[in-house]
Structure formats: structure tokens, C-alpha cells
Amino acid sequence: MKVLIVGGGGREHAIAASVAKSSRVEQIYCAPGNAGIGKIAECVPIGAMEFEKLAAFAKENAVDFTIIGMDDPLAGGIVDVFEREGLRVFGPRKNAAILEGSKAFSKDLMKKYGIPTARYETFDDPKDALAYLETAKMPIVLKADGLALGKGVLICRTLAEAKDGVKEIMEDKKFGSAGNHMVVEEFMTGREVSVLSFVDGKTIQILSSAQDHKRAKDGDEGLNTGGMGTFSPSPFYTKEVDAFCRAHIYQKTVDAMAAEGREYKGVIFFGLMLTEEGPKVLEYNARFGDPEAQVVLPRMKNDIIDVMEACVDGTLDKIKLEFEDNAAVCVVLASDGYPLSYEKGLAIKGEEQFEGKDGYYCFHAGTALAADGTVVTNGGRVLGVTAKGADLKEARKNAYAATEWISFANKYMRHDIGKAIDEA
């Protein structure tokens, strides 16, 4: 079969690598793709938001199955466009992708259906938000309602910081139209855990857990980023936590969406906070996490096409997800200055050292091919260096050793990805 993947980051490279392992797949296209994806797929110069062009390409090239990797096209309704054209596509329709597309919607859904989450209020007028903050307990969390590349969340320690945050989100529109509405949420403390799942509208299957590191600098200092590294599984996601989440969060979310007339098919990413009161939902995403996909998918034994087609066809209950009994760690190599300003077009060397090494991966996030065929940096997050190990400590050791194989000017990374493992 022929498969089209929509997106061009590290997540899509991880998806493409999984698709390439399927014996059922003979041709992979990726739009727009990147330099790394181009080694296993034919990259197509169509943007992820050019829905009609993508659908036309799929029809013209007899694509059998399309996988939507990114949040923006899902929230924009790309699945609806493909379905209208009679094309098979993996991902939630627009009315279901709102689970990520609007934080206010997802918070209201959780309140209505008794899914544990932080207390909150929503605002569409900055004056009302500022008035509320005057009596609110600090620290507090401000969230731009819409999509903001994983960066539209501000943790404010003081009232002054919170006031500045309202200005940043709602008045200065730092995150664009995502800040037209805002959620103000109580600050929760505990371990964060990411749990990915496959959903077919009624059945949900849970993947292995992971833990992301959002802040730019060691010790969780610095600005929020799209993710600086991750590990899987999380030692903090115990059998007791899993049992609680299955009883009170996972299926209830799928059932809630169905009850609202928003049948959900695709991936639901559950961002969880393990509080003293029990697990609570921090956020939902409507697609694989990035970089969570880079540590979870390499450990999955199933043929990813079989699983995704089961989601589309409503037969996920016939699938048993299986994962390798090991661990994986991903360290993101970024351009120094990310997430603010950084240089592009810098030559990348050393990737050939990954070839033929089982359990080591170099997923491209922000790369491009120069005119002379050289792979160069083309984004803030450049590469995701992933390694497996018998356990998390070995995987972490292997991943950091592999980061030394890669060199480019301005290379930057955190040195404490997975350090929490030592505390488990």
C-alpha cells in the first residue's frame, strides 16, 4: 500500500520509521517532510495546511492511507476534507480535534463528565481576568485557549507575573489568536506523566507511558519549549496509577466525546499530573506527542498500519498492543537561542554513525537539504537522538553517548533528561 504522512518534524520522522517497518507498505510520501524523512520517504513540497492540495495529491498518486501527524491541520479540519474526497485518513475530525484545539472546551468537558483536573476559570476579556487574579492564590497557571506549539502555558509565581502574563497572552497576542480566550488554572504539584492512546470512537488502547521535559534549560529552568527530551516508560506511572486512570480518565474521555456527538478516532495524548489527591489531567493533545513519539513508537511491536486502520474501522478491540520490555530516552539537540532567536543553515555532521546500530535513532526535527546536498539546521529543535537500553538508566547513558556523534555549530541540549529516573 501507499501511505502519506502529513507533517515535517521529529514526530513525523518517528511515524515514518514505524510505517517503514510495515511489510504492507511499499511507498511512503511525506508532506512537507524534512532531510531525515527524505531518506525513507518521498518528500512532497505541499504545506500541512494546504488541505485541498494534499487531498488532490493523495488521489492522483493512489494513496491508500494518510496519517496526520500535526495538531494545526487536525484542528483545521483536514480529516473532514479527506473523508469528503473518499480518502482513508487517520486522525480526529475537526469537531473532535477541539479536544486539543480549545483548552476551554476540554476543561468544560472534564467538569461536565467528572474527569479529574485542576480547578479553573475561563476569560475572554483581559479586564475580567485581571480582576479575578487579584483574589486568586499564587502560583497560578495561565493557558492560551488555542494551539500555540506547546508553548502557550505560563506558570506565574506572583500576582505581578500573572498580570504580565495576561498582557502577554490576551493583549500583546504573543501566541496569536490562541490568546483570544484564556484559561486560568490552579497550580498543581506532582510528577508529570504523558500517556498516548489509540482510539476508534468507542475503544481506547493505552500505549507505554513517557515523561517530557518542556523547559529549555537544565533543572527545568528557562522558557517553555516544544520539548527538550523524554523517556519511556515512566517509573512513576505505577500499576495503581494506571488502574485509577483507566477507571476515571481514559474511557470516560472517549465516552464523553461520543456523548457530545464528537466521535473520536485517532490518538489522544493524556498529559497527567500525579498529585497527592491522585492523577489529574493537565491537558489533552489530539496527536502523538513530540518528542514522546520518538521514545514510544520505537518500542511498539505492533505493525502501526494495522493499529491505525483498526482505529479508522472501529475494530481496535481486536488489537492487542505490545511493547518491548526495555526503555528509551530521547535527547533533543537544539540550536542555541531556542525558543527565541537562533541561526539556521548550519551543516550537521556525524549522522552516519547511527547507521547499522540497532537501538539508536537520529530523528530529524528541524533540518533541510542545502543546494549541495548537505544536511543543515532549519529550526530550533534540530534532531532527536534516541537510544534504547535494558532499563532507563542504560537507555539514558546510551542516548547521551550518541549525542556526541553529532556536531553542528551552536549545538545545544539539556544534560539532565531522565535525571528523575535516579529518584524513582
C-alpha positions, -999 to 999 in steps of 0.1 A, spaced: 0 0 0 9 37 -4 10 59 27 11 97 30 23 113 63 14 150 68 40 170 88 77 176 88 91 173 124 107 147 147 73 132 154 66 126 118 101 111 113 93 86 141 60 78 125 76 73 91 102 50 107 74 29 122 55 28 89 86 18 70 88 -14 92 54 -25 80 55 -53 54 23 -40 40 38 -6 29 55 -2 -5 57 35 -8 58 64 17 52 100 9 56 129 34 44 164 31 64 185 35 89 162 53 125 170 61 160 159 53 158 128 76 124 117 65 136 121 29 158 90 34 129 67 39 100 86 21 95 108 -9 91 143 4 63 164 -13 65 202 -13 30 208 0 23 226 33 5 208 61 -23 234 60 -29 231 22 -58 206 26 -71 206 -9 -37 202 -25 -29 173 -1 -61 155 -9 -56 160 -46 -21 146 -43 -34 116 -24 -60 109 -52 -36 115 -81 -10 91 -66 -34 64 -54 -25 69 -18 -43 42 3 -39 57 37 -30 91 51 -16 98 86 -20 133 100 9 140 124 4 176 134 -21 195 155 -29 225 133 -42 206 103 -63 184 126 -78 214 144 -84 230 109 -104 201 96 -81 182 73 -96 148 82 -131 161 71 -117 173 38 -100 139 31 -131 120 41 -153 141 18 -130 130 -10 -134 94 -1 -99 90 12 -89 68 42 -72 90 68 -60 86 104 -68 113 129 -98 130 146 -123 151 126 -124 188 133 -153 186 158 -132 160 178 -98 177 175 -113 205 195 -102 184 225 -68 199 219 -78 229 198 -96 246 227 -84 243 263 -117 259 275 -137 232 257 -116 204 272 -118 218 307 -156 222 304 -158 186 292 -139 173 321 -160 193 346 -192 181 330 -182 144 330 -164 142 363 -129 137 349 -103 148 375 -85 180 366 -74 213 382 -99 239 392 -102 267 366 -119 297 352 -121 309 316 -120 345 303 -124 364 270 -118 399 285 -84 407 300 -100 431 325 -121 403 339 -90 380 341 -71 407 360 -99 413 384 -101 375 391 -63 373 397 -65 399 425 -81 374 448 -65 342 433 -40 320 451 -4 321 437 13 304 419 -12 301 392 -13 289 356 -24 309 325 -32 290 293 -39 304 259 -71 287 248 -60 277 213 -30 260 197 4 275 205 30 250 195 31 236 230 42 270 244 10 288 254 12 280 291 26 304 317 33 294 353 31 326 373 46 327 408 34 361 418 5 384 411 28 408 391 39 378 369 3 368 364 -7 403 353 22 404 329 10 370 316 -25 383 309 -10 412 289 13 387 270 -14 363 261 -46 384 257 -33 419 248 1 415 231 -12 383 215 22 366 218 5 333 208 -17 350 181 -54 342 181 -48 313 205 -49 341 232 -83 354 223 -96 333 252 -77 322 282 -79 296 309 -67 304 344 -60 273 364 -49 263 398 -12 253 401 -9 216 407 22 199 421 35 164 415 51 143 388 41 149 352 35 118 330 25 116 294 3 87 282 -5 82 245 -35 61 233 -52 49 202 -90 54 199 -116 41 174 -146 61 186 -155 37 214 -125 16 223 -93 30 238 -59 12 239 -31 27 261 5 29 249 36 29 271 40 59 294 66 86 289 78 118 305 86 150 286 109 179 296 95 212 285 118 238 298 148 250 278 175 246 305 188 221 330 169 219 362 136 228 344 148 264 342 143 288 312 114 292 288 88 267 277 97 248 245 81 222 223 101 196 244 138 191 250 137 154 256 118 125 270 120 90 283 97 59 283 84 42 303 79 64 333 88 47 366 62 69 383 34 55 362 27 26 385 0 -2 383 -20 18 408 -19 50 387 -28 30 356 -58 14 373 -70 48 385 -67 64 351 -84 35 333 -113 38 358 -116 76 360 -99 92 329 -93 73 298 -126 56 288 -146 84 304 -129 108 280 -138 87 249 -173 82 262 -177 119 269 -167 129 234 -192 103 220 -219 117 242 -212 152 229 -216 140 193 -179 142 187 -168 107 179 -131 105 184 -108 84 162 -71 87 163 -46 94 191 -54 110 224 -24 122 243 -31 125 281 -9 149 299 -12 138 336 -2 153 369 3 128 397 -9 149 426 -13 139 463 -50 137 456 -45 113 427 -38 116 390 -54 146 372 -55 157 336 -32 186 328 -41 187 291 -52 166 261 -35 166 227 -51 152 196 -20 136 182 12 119 191 34 140 214 67 154 201 92 141 214 71 114 231 65 96 199 103 92 194 106 70 225 72 52 225 69 42 188 104 25 186 93 3 215 60 -8 200 60 -43 185 27 -40 165 25 -31 128 15 6 131 -7 4 100 -27 -25 114 -34 -4 146 -42 28 127 -66 11 103 -83 -6 132 -89 30 147 -105 41 114 -126 10 110 -138 8 146 -121 -26 153 -95 -16 178 -109 -41 203 -94 -68 181 -59 -54 186 -35 -62 215 -8 -36 218 26 -50 227 58 -32 237 94 -43 241 104 -50 277 131 -22 277 133 16 278 142 45 256 155 80 261 154 109 236 177 140 239 168 169 217 197 187 200 186 223 195 201 255 181 214 277 209 189 305 215 158 283 210 130 290 216 137 327 209 162 335 181 187 311 166 208 306 134 197 283 106 216 267 77 244 252 98 260 220 85 253 188 105 279 161 107 281 126 122 247 112 114 263 83 95 274 69 129 239 58 136 237 35 105 237 -2 114 235 4 151 204 -13 165 185 6 191 199 40 181 179 66 162 185 101 149 151 117 143 151 149 123 130 178 136 143 210 120 166 201 91 168 207 54 189 198 24 213 226 12 218 230 -26 250 209 -24 231 180 -7 245 188 28 220 184 57 217 217 76 198 230 106 164 246 97 147 250 131 151 255 168 148 218 177 171 202 152 174 165 160 161 140 185 188 115 195 170 84 208 185 52 223 171 21 238 185 2 268 176 -27 290 164 -2 315 160 36 318 195 42 332 212 23 304 190 40 278 199 74 292 236 65 291 233 53 255 214 84 244 239 108 258 268 89 243 251 91 209 246 129 212 284 131 209 283 116 175 265 146 161 281 180 156 269 214 143 277 250 152 255 263 180 245 228 192 227 230 225 210 204 247 199 197 282 221 174 302 195 162 327 169 144 305 157 115 326 176 125 357 143 119 376 149 82 369 175 83 397 148 94 422 124 66 413 
